[in-house]
Amino acid sequence: MFTKVLVANRGEIAVRVIRACRDLGVRTVAVYSDADKHAGHVRYADEAYNVGPARAADSYLDHEAVIEAGRKAGADAVHPGYGFLAENAEFARKVEASDLTWIGPSADAMERLGEKTKARALMQEADVPVVPGTTEPVESADEVKGIAAEYGYPVAIKAEGGGGGRGLKVVHSEDEVEDQLETAQREGEAYFDNSSVYVEKYLESPRHIEVQILADEHGNVRHLGERDCSLQRRHQKVIEEAPSPALDADLRERIGNAARRGVREAEYTNAGTVEFLVEDGEFYFMEVNTRIQVEHTATEEVTGIDVVKWQLRVAAGEEIDFAQDDVEIEGHAIEYRINAENAADDFAPATGSLETYDPPGGPGVRIDDAVRQGDEIGGDYDSMIAKLIVAAGDREECLARSERALSEFEIRGIETIIPFHRLMVTDETFRAGEHTTKYLDEELDRERIDQAVEQWGDAGSDDTGEDDDGEGDDVTEREFTVEVNGKRFEVNLEERGAPPVPDVEAVANGAGAAADAGGPSTRSRPEAAESDDEEVVVEGDGEQVTAEMQGTILAVDVEVGDEVGAGDVVCVLEAMKMENDVVTERGGTVSDVLVAEGDSVDMGDTLVVLE
Ligand code: MV4
């Protein structure tokens, strides 16, 4: 085994790799950019080296800076995580040529699978079904039309170097061919430095099923079952699960074996994922991801196999010590990506600071993250701040546990897509496991996302149905905890352009409590106190008697000129379905009455003025 591993990444995956190293007794070296001096992955590593400015191209993607950090630290291997340099065969080759070991497939294997027509041809060699189409690049619109004539429209034109939806163009009819061909070629050139494209029959509503693979240098290839990643938004996965609710045992076995044959043909080693499209009970090879993936955790939870540890072991030359038959899928796991995005605003990235960060726990709950409360979330890198992985005995139990865990997850100070996840776990289509890759982009009603954000946004864990009304900046919302008769309530109050409200102190039980609290300005109506034995006492301020909460005036008990004593009732305010007597603090002569029966008042509004 290695003695020291350089982790060429940041965020939760860097922490995940560091944890695997620790579990194996291996020391770790982090690299970080100027923006990440205090980042989570740096805190976890044994040592850390600055590799450049915030811009990823100048730091995390700087081949020489990363390799130099490894050399300085005396590391003996490099783990690239996902993203950044993970699928860069050129970088892998540089690492192979250095004193460091690349923890991943060989640069050759990465290249064999990186070009899509090569990968398709290789899969066909291994008897893995591919989507009907070309295994050679196409150059002319006539070729595309010829293929479409054979399979029927729609067809997909895909960039050779493509992936993640970039350089993918769908052609619905002959008159679109020229334009779409040109666009795909142009995008391929721009994104991947490769204008070469090929053509496939376009499947209209497939599921995205991917098989986790692990292969060693001794010829052993295992699959660890599949994940269903059909819930995607604009090619970004948001929820992944294992196993797929859409496969039966027979299809599961066939797809797993096909994935094994494919990577064996490619002489692939280390962890990898073979992606398939599944439609009408048939599966078709799509591409191979030659890296650890974000969603590997779902597989870990249902197999009990630590995929990242195995990446290290395999790269160190160890042999896989379990047979295919030893791999058992037990129960169900769902991963929720906790992205700092506003789901109601087209999932726009959000920035801010984690004023509250309180993740869930308990049975079946796993959190992979690299943040802690107080951290700033900037816009320099991707928006994923954590992953919540929920495991249970079966899918139904997993969904119930997910509702629980998502409602426990409390994040304040920055918008996240937790409200969206809470919507999905109650969504009929998702719960039934009937969603395809089209569901989020084309079928789910946007209104429902807006509602979910309104209902669950900001607070994350609260169930009071509070909403951000989005009114002017002079409205501030305050949260209080009040105790009524020994029962705890959370209350949200709005304040508009008024002086700060003094702290609310809630005292429950007994008439004496009011006197003990001293100088109350609001007290529950005697009738209510008698019938329910409830009393809320709130501290008040001076000669202006103000509303301590938003509500409706039920009665006004004084008029101008009246003499009132300390603690006398001036009006009755209904709020939170309770009647509250508004009382004076010191008393005096009423000089102004600003409200009448039936008025609605906001927190901080002046109700009665005393001289
Ligand atoms: C397809 C397809 C339908 N038919 N290929 C999108 C990402 C890229 N890696 C491949 N993609 C697709 N290729 C054929 N022949 C549909 C998609 C696709 C998709 C695939 C997986 C998950 C979500 C998706 C959303 C839209 C389109």
Boltz pocket constraint, residues with backbone or C-beta under 6 A from the ligand:
constraints:
  - pocket:
      binder: B
      contacts: [[A, 131], [A, 156], [A, 163], [A, 164], [A, 165], [A, 166], [A, 168], [A, 200], [A, 201], [A, 202], [A, 203], [A, 204], [A, 206], [A, 207], [A, 208], [A, 229], [A, 230], [A, 232], [A, 235], [A, 277], [A, 286], [A, 287], [A, 437], [A, 438]]
      max_distance: 6.0
